[in-house]
Structures are given as C-alpha cells and as structure tokens.
Amino acid sequence: MTEIARGLEGVNVTTTKLCRIDGQKGELVYAGYNIYDLAENSTFEEVAFLLWNQRLPNAAELAELTGKLHAERELDDLVDRVLHEIWNDVRPMRTLEVAVELLGAQDRKSSDLSNAQLKQTAARLTAKMATVIAAYHRLRSGHEPVAPRDDLTHAANFLYMLTGEEPTDLAKRVFDVALILHAEHEMNASTFSAMVTASTLSDMYSATASAIGTLKGPLHGGANEAVYKTLEAIKTEDNVKPYVDDLVARGERVMGIGHRIYKTTDPRAVILEQLGHEVAKTSPDRWYFDLSLKLRDYLAEKLEGKPLYPNVDFFSASVYRMLGIPSDLYTPIFALARITGWTAHLLEQYADNRLVRPNAVYEGAENKKYVPVDRR
Ligand SMILES: CC(C)(COP(=O)(O)OP(=O)(O)OC[C@H]1O[C@@H](n2cnc3c(N)ncnc32)[C@H](O)[C@@H]1OP(=O)(O)O)[C@@H](O)C(=O)NCCC(=O)NCCS
C-alpha cells in the first residue's frame, strides 16, 4: 500500500540555513545562535538582519536597517482608507491579511523577485504590519491612529502606537524578547504555506498573506488567544483541576500544550516564563500568570507519561495580558514577529525555487457514466 505522509510529518521539503530545532533536547537555534543567547543579548532588529543575511549586523548595517524600517513605518494612504472602512466588521488577522495584499497592490516593484528588492519588501512588510495592527486597534477603540516615533525601537514603537503612551523600560524589553522568540521556527505550517505560494513565483506579499491565513488557526498561531480564553474560563486556581479533568475526559486539547516537534519543554516557553515572573512583580493582572503556573503544574501531573509540555503560546498569553495587550491581538503580534522568518524563508525559496506540487492517492470511484440531470 502507498504510504501517505499525513500532515507531512517527518517529510523534509527543503534545506535551510535559518533555523535548527532539536525537539528532544528543547533546542532552538537561529542561523547558528542559540535562542537563549539571542533573547538575553540581542534585539528584534538584529534578529531580523540575522534571518535575512544569516549573520549579525555590524553597527553601520544595523543603523541602515533601522533607518529602512523607520522609513517604512507610516501607513499607506490606501491601507489607511480601507482600515477606516473595515475596522468594525473585520477581525484583526483578516485585516492584516487584507492590508498585506493592499500593500502589494501599491508596490510597483512587487513582481521584482531579485534578492535586493525582496529584502526591501521584507523590511517594508515588517515595518508596516506593526503600524497596520496598531492603527486598526486605535480605530476600533474610538481613536485616530498614533503616528510612529523614530526614536523608538520596533517593539517599543508598536506598544507606543497601540496606546499613545511610551511603554516602561521593562515592557519594551519584554516585548522585544517576545518578538525575538516568535521570529522564526523552521518549516511550520504558515512558513510552508508562504513557501507553497512563492513556489509558483507569486510575489512576497501574496506569500505573506497565505502565511497570515495559515497562522490564524488555533492549532498554530491562534493558540495564544485560545490560551487566554482558557484562563478566562478557568478563572480561579480552585477550578484548574475540575476544568482540566473535564476537558481531558471529553478528549479535548489544552491550548498552548504540545508540539509537533518539541517532545520536551519548548525553550521559548522557558524564556517567557522567566519574563512572566519579572512582569508579574508589578502587574495588576498577575493572576493570569499565576493561573498559568497552576495550570502548567496540574497538566504535568495529569498528562504524565505523554510528551506534552508548554509551547510558546502558553506563557505568551499571560505575559501579553500583563503588558495590557488585548487578547485578539496576540496572534497578529505573532505575525508581526514571524514576518521576519517568513520572508527569510522566502528569500531562500526564490533563490532556489522548485514548484511545490505533491501528489494525492486517488481512492474515489472509477468508470462512471455521465447521466443527465433530469435522469438522476
Ligand atoms: C500542536 C499540536 C497540533 C501538535 O500535535 P501533533 O503533533 O499533531 O500531535 P498529535 O495530534 O498526534 O497528538 C499526540 C497525542 O497527544 C495528545 N495531545 C496533543 N496535544 C494535546 C493537547 N494540547 N492537549 C491534550 N492532549 C494533546 C493527542 O490527543 C494525542 O494523544 P493520543 O496519542 O492518546 O491520541 C497539538 O499538540 C495541539 O493541538 N496543541 C494545542 C494547540 C497549540 O497549542 N498549538 C500551538 C503549537 S505552537
């Protein structure tokens, strides 16, 4: 019988210089740098450069990239007009998807697939997606969008554009690290979907829109918002046990737990937990984090023997909540970070393209004879 690789599990579809994951050891490496090292010492801008060039920038290169990102922060007129029109009817991830396609529609060089132009597009998307989400949030909150500030980092500027207030140093750093942690993750579902689109030589904007649509699902990027909803549903520490027992008895999944690759704790969850402890010290919303810890501990007991551990989404929900970010922006924020990884993979794909076109094994009927509709 023909073997079917359901979910393409275990199938190698390409080579990459961007990311290595060891799911047994809980190791995540971006272009040779361990994620713990990057989270401790680097910045999102540096990591973006690293992914697009497979090396860290020198000071001049970092300044050049930062300048490029600043230059691309303003909203395009068309996107601005559409946002004003749709904010009340369209949810954030779909808004992002639409906005990315509109940005493509306005870019006369969108079909230029040279490496230099693609890198320019990658920086454009990275800068503009942050502004789009912040502007969308402002509009639905009854305010006009906040203009970006060039003296703030990408992470700090996003938080600033959401609220109009400069974030604390702790919030700036924590959010910057969160973006670093979400920037890249090898051949995950959204990256693969970007790759499939690019393999037809469609442009980087459409490939990104495909990735956003894929990230939206609760088995992928949508899990962080689902974790938040779980915490809201549990409400109190006493309710952790009955809630989980009931969920497991019904054969349902606990969001933020488990991973196709990691069979131990996801290192990103370890780092987010550490950050959570820091933010919780001064946060009025620390109960979300405390509840997450209780939930994590009880799940470890309940699911003992199964290789199910917290993934990146598990603690990002309570950390974002403690930073004051609305829960339906958690998945868009994942996209704001992952745009760097998506576009880095797209650079690799366009440089060495092969149309992605797998097979399906036919199991349907044969030899049927067409019968006109009035005789069926
Ligand atoms: C991420 C995910 C889709 C990966 O799953 P996968 O590689 O396809 O693993 P499987 O679906 O084959 O699950 C293996 C076993 O673990 C169980 N399992 C997996 N995730 C689980 C979860 N979150 N809660 C409870 N049980 C879970 C499955 O029911 C299955 O049990 P069984 O062997 O007794 O049937 C899955 O872990 C999941 O749905 N997690 C919740 C969503 C989430 O957090 N996604 C974000 C990922 S970063």
Ligand as a Chemical Component Dictionary entry (heavy atoms), coordinates in Angstrom:
data_LIG
# 
_chem_comp.id                   LIG 
_chem_comp.type                 NON-POLYMER 
_chem_comp.pdbx_formal_charge   0 
_chem_comp.three_letter_code    LIG 
# 
loop_
_chem_comp_atom.comp_id 
_chem_comp_atom.atom_id 
_chem_comp_atom.alt_atom_id 
_chem_comp_atom.type_symbol 
_chem_comp_atom.charge 
_chem_comp_atom.model_Cartn_x 
_chem_comp_atom.model_Cartn_y 
_chem_comp_atom.model_Cartn_z 
_chem_comp_atom.pdbx_ordinal 
LIG C1  C1  C 0 0.389  21.443 18.337 1  
LIG C2  C2  C 0 -0.344 20.139 18.074 2  
LIG C3  C3  C 0 -1.343 20.330 16.910 3  
LIG C4  C4  C 0 0.715  19.116 17.665 4  
LIG O1  O1  O 0 0.092  17.932 17.621 5  
LIG P1  P1  P 0 0.531  16.653 16.799 6  
LIG O2  O2  O 0 1.975  16.585 16.532 7  
LIG O3  O3  O 0 -0.327 16.598 15.598 8  
LIG O4  O4  O 0 0.241  15.556 17.904 9  
LIG P2  P2  P 0 -0.953 14.587 17.885 10 
LIG O5  O5  O 0 -2.202 15.277 17.441 11 
LIG O6  O6  O 0 -0.510 13.412 17.077 12 
LIG O7  O7  O 0 -1.090 14.215 19.425 13 
LIG C5  C5  C 0 -0.364 13.180 20.066 14 
LIG C6  C6  C 0 -1.113 12.789 21.329 15 
LIG O8  O8  O 0 -1.069 13.857 22.269 16 
LIG C7  C7  C 0 -2.404 14.331 22.555 17 
LIG N1  N1  N 0 -2.336 15.777 22.572 18 
LIG C8  C8  C 0 -1.639 16.565 21.737 19 
LIG N2  N2  N 0 -1.802 17.844 22.072 20 
LIG C9  C9  C 0 -2.600 17.855 23.148 21 
LIG C10 C10 C 0 -3.123 18.885 23.936 22 
LIG N3  N3  N 0 -2.826 20.158 23.662 23 
LIG N4  N4  N 0 -3.929 18.578 24.966 24 
LIG C11 C11 C 0 -4.213 17.293 25.232 25 
LIG N5  N5  N 0 -3.748 16.264 24.509 26 
LIG C12 C12 C 0 -2.964 16.538 23.481 27 
LIG C13 C13 C 0 -3.251 13.831 21.424 28 
LIG O9  O9  O 0 -4.600 13.721 21.780 29 
LIG C14 C14 C 0 -2.585 12.514 21.128 30 
LIG O10 O10 O 0 -2.997 11.594 22.128 31 
LIG P3  P3  P 0 -3.195 10.030 21.766 32 
LIG O11 O11 O 0 -1.854 9.575  21.281 33 
LIG O12 O12 O 0 -3.603 9.446  23.067 34 
LIG O13 O13 O 0 -4.242 10.016 20.702 35 
LIG C15 C15 C 0 -1.102 19.659 19.344 36 
LIG O14 O14 O 0 -0.189 19.409 20.395 37 
LIG C16 C16 C 0 -2.170 20.647 19.780 38 
LIG O15 O15 O 0 -3.279 20.617 19.261 39 
LIG N6  N6  N 0 -1.839 21.545 20.760 40 
LIG C17 C17 C 0 -2.764 22.550 21.189 41 
LIG C18 C18 C 0 -2.724 23.722 20.226 42 
LIG C19 C19 C 0 -1.469 24.538 20.363 43 
LIG O16 O16 O 0 -1.060 24.897 21.457 44 
LIG N7  N7  N 0 -0.882 24.877 19.211 45 
LIG C20 C20 C 0 0.299  25.722 19.162 46 
LIG C21 C21 C 0 1.501  24.978 18.732 47 
LIG S1  S1  S 0 2.957  26.016 18.851 48 
# 
loop_
_chem_comp_bond.comp_id 
_chem_comp_bond.atom_id_1 
_chem_comp_bond.atom_id_2 
_chem_comp_bond.value_order 
_chem_comp_bond.pdbx_ordinal 
LIG C1  C2  SING 1  
LIG C2  C3  SING 2  
LIG C2  C4  SING 3  
LIG C2  C15 SING 4  
LIG C4  O1  SING 5  
LIG O1  P1  SING 6  
LIG P1  O2  DOUB 7  
LIG P1  O3  SING 8  
LIG P1  O4  SING 9  
LIG O4  P2  SING 10 
LIG P2  O5  DOUB 11 
LIG P2  O6  SING 12 
LIG P2  O7  SING 13 
LIG O7  C5  SING 14 
LIG C5  C6  SING 15 
LIG C6  O8  SING 16 
LIG C6  C14 SING 17 
LIG O8  C7  SING 18 
LIG C7  N1  SING 19 
LIG C7  C13 SING 20 
LIG N1  C8  SING 21 
LIG N1  C12 SING 22 
LIG C8  N2  DOUB 23 
LIG N2  C9  SING 24 
LIG C9  C10 SING 25 
LIG C9  C12 DOUB 26 
LIG C10 N3  SING 27 
LIG C10 N4  DOUB 28 
LIG N4  C11 SING 29 
LIG C11 N5  DOUB 30 
LIG N5  C12 SING 31 
LIG C13 O9  SING 32 
LIG C13 C14 SING 33 
LIG C14 O10 SING 34 
LIG O10 P3  SING 35 
LIG P3  O11 DOUB 36 
LIG P3  O12 SING 37 
LIG P3  O13 SING 38 
LIG C15 O14 SING 39 
LIG C15 C16 SING 40 
LIG C16 O15 DOUB 41 
LIG C16 N6  SING 42 
LIG N6  C17 SING 43 
LIG C17 C18 SING 44 
LIG C18 C19 SING 45 
LIG C19 O16 DOUB 46 
LIG C19 N7  SING 47 
LIG N7  C20 SING 48 
LIG C20 C21 SING 49 
LIG C21 S1  SING 50 
# 
